[in-house]
Amino acid sequence: MKTTCYFLSLFLLVSMSAFSQVTKVPQVAKDNFARQYPEARDINWDNDVINVNVRFELDGERMNAEYSNKGIWKKTEKSWDFDKLPDEVKDGFDKSKYVDRDVTETVIVYLPGDVEQYRLKVEKNDLQKKYLFFDEDGRLIREAITL
């Protein structure tokens, strides 16, 4: 019984210390975010060890930025309305082989190098779901399976 209590105590101690490390947000990420989005409001941080995510509001829009665990900005996403997409992107989707699928989510993805992409989540049924990524010219640049 003593051995079981010892291992249980050790497990709890290790689990608590691991959890506290996961929730720590690197100061460099906070500093970079503050410089990049000085007008951001309603800021919520999350650190999953690999990436640091921050959800925030900017100009009335909900956004999500992702930084590396070293504080380097990787991308920012903003939910968007399909009807507000540039005509080139809507045209690219209309010409794609996925035009018969329902668009259930539209996101603008801002990437380093002043790159803007548009991510559409399309569904044919509960099992056939994909993310489609279009560039500003409406070209389908990649696709990914989603659950």
C-alpha positions as CSV (number, residue, x, y, z in Angstrom):
1,M,0.0,0.0,0.0
2,K,2.9,2.3,0.8
3,T,4.4,1.7,-2.6
4,T,1.1,2.5,-4.3
5,C,0.7,5.8,-2.4
6,Y,4.3,6.7,-3.2
7,F,3.8,6.2,-7.0
8,L,0.5,8.0,-6.9
9,S,2.1,10.9,-5.1
10,L,5.0,11.0,-7.6
11,F,2.6,10.8,-10.5
12,L,0.5,13.7,-9.2
13,L,3.6,15.8,-8.6
14,V,5.0,15.1,-12.1
15,S,1.6,15.7,-13.7
16,M,1.2,19.0,-11.9
17,S,4.6,20.3,-12.9
18,A,4.1,19.2,-16.5
19,F,0.7,21.0,-16.5
20,S,2.2,24.2,-15.2
21,Q,4.8,24.1,-17.9
22,V,2.2,23.8,-20.6
23,T,0.3,26.8,-19.4
24,K,3.3,29.2,-19.4
25,V,3.3,31.6,-22.2
26,P,6.8,32.8,-23.3
27,Q,7.3,36.5,-22.7
28,V,8.8,36.9,-26.2
29,A,5.5,35.7,-27.7
30,K,3.6,38.3,-25.6
31,D,6.0,41.0,-26.6
32,N,5.8,40.1,-30.3
33,F,2.0,40.0,-30.2
34,A,1.8,43.4,-28.4
35,R,4.0,44.9,-31.2
36,Q,2.0,43.2,-34.0
37,Y,-1.5,43.9,-32.6
38,P,-1.3,46.9,-30.2
39,E,-5.0,47.6,-30.5
40,A,-6.1,44.0,-29.6
41,R,-8.7,43.5,-26.9
42,D,-10.2,40.5,-25.0
43,I,-6.9,38.6,-25.2
44,N,-6.8,34.9,-24.2
45,W,-3.5,32.9,-24.3
46,D,-3.0,29.1,-24.6
47,N,0.2,27.2,-24.8
48,D,0.3,23.6,-26.0
49,V,4.1,23.4,-25.8
50,I,4.5,23.3,-29.6
51,N,2.5,26.4,-30.4
52,V,1.3,29.4,-28.5
53,N,-2.2,30.5,-29.5
54,V,-3.8,33.8,-28.7
55,R,-7.5,34.5,-29.3
56,F,-8.4,38.2,-29.4
57,E,-10.6,40.8,-30.8
58,L,-9.4,43.5,-33.3
59,D,-11.7,46.1,-34.9
60,G,-14.8,44.1,-33.9
61,E,-13.5,40.8,-35.4
62,R,-12.5,37.7,-33.5
63,M,-9.1,36.4,-34.5
64,N,-6.6,33.8,-33.6
65,A,-2.8,34.2,-33.8
66,E,-0.3,31.4,-33.6
67,Y,3.4,31.7,-32.4
68,S,6.1,29.1,-32.0
69,N,7.2,28.3,-28.5
70,K,10.1,30.7,-29.2
71,G,7.7,33.5,-29.9
72,I,8.0,33.6,-33.7
73,W,4.7,34.5,-35.4
74,K,3.4,31.7,-37.6
75,K,0.0,32.9,-38.7
76,T,-3.2,34.7,-37.8
77,E,-6.7,33.5,-38.7
78,K,-9.9,35.5,-39.0
79,S,-13.3,34.0,-39.6
80,W,-14.9,35.4,-42.7
81,D,-18.1,35.3,-44.8
82,F,-17.9,33.4,-48.1
83,D,-19.9,36.2,-49.8
84,K,-17.2,38.8,-48.8
85,L,-14.4,36.8,-50.4
86,P,-12.6,38.4,-53.3
87,D,-14.2,37.5,-56.7
88,E,-11.0,35.7,-57.7
89,V,-11.3,33.3,-54.8
90,K,-15.0,32.6,-55.3
91,D,-14.3,32.0,-59.0
92,G,-11.5,29.6,-58.1
93,F,-13.8,27.7,-55.9
94,D,-16.6,27.7,-58.5
95,K,-14.1,26.2,-61.0
96,S,-12.7,23.6,-58.6
97,K,-13.8,19.9,-58.4
98,Y,-15.3,20.7,-55.0
99,V,-18.0,23.1,-56.3
100,D,-20.7,20.6,-55.5
101,R,-19.8,20.6,-51.8
102,D,-21.2,22.9,-49.1
103,V,-18.9,25.5,-47.7
104,T,-19.3,25.3,-43.9
105,E,-16.5,27.6,-42.8
106,T,-14.5,30.4,-44.4
107,V,-11.3,31.8,-42.9
108,I,-8.7,34.3,-44.0
109,V,-5.2,33.2,-43.1
110,Y,-2.4,35.8,-42.7
111,L,1.1,34.4,-43.0
112,P,4.6,35.8,-42.7
113,G,5.9,37.7,-45.8
114,D,2.6,39.5,-46.2
115,V,0.9,36.4,-47.6
116,E,-2.9,36.1,-47.5
117,Q,-4.7,32.8,-48.0
118,Y,-8.3,31.8,-47.9
119,R,-9.3,28.5,-46.2
120,L,-12.6,27.0,-47.0
121,K,-14.0,24.0,-45.2
122,V,-16.1,22.0,-47.6
123,E,-18.3,19.0,-46.8
124,K,-20.1,16.5,-49.0
125,N,-21.3,14.4,-46.0
126,D,-20.2,13.7,-42.5
127,L,-17.2,11.7,-43.7
128,Q,-16.1,13.7,-46.7
129,K,-14.7,17.0,-45.3
130,K,-11.7,19.0,-46.6
131,Y,-9.9,22.2,-46.1
132,L,-9.2,24.0,-49.3
133,F,-6.5,26.7,-49.4
134,F,-6.7,29.4,-52.1
135,D,-4.2,32.2,-52.8
136,E,-5.3,35.8,-53.6
137,D,-5.5,35.0,-57.3
138,G,-8.1,32.2,-56.6
139,R,-5.7,29.3,-57.3
140,L,-6.2,26.2,-55.2
141,I,-2.8,25.8,-53.6
142,R,-3.4,22.9,-51.3
143,E,-6.1,20.8,-49.7
144,A,-6.2,18.9,-46.4
145,I,-8.5,16.3,-44.9
146,T,-10.3,17.3,-41.8
147,L,-12.5,15.5,-39.3
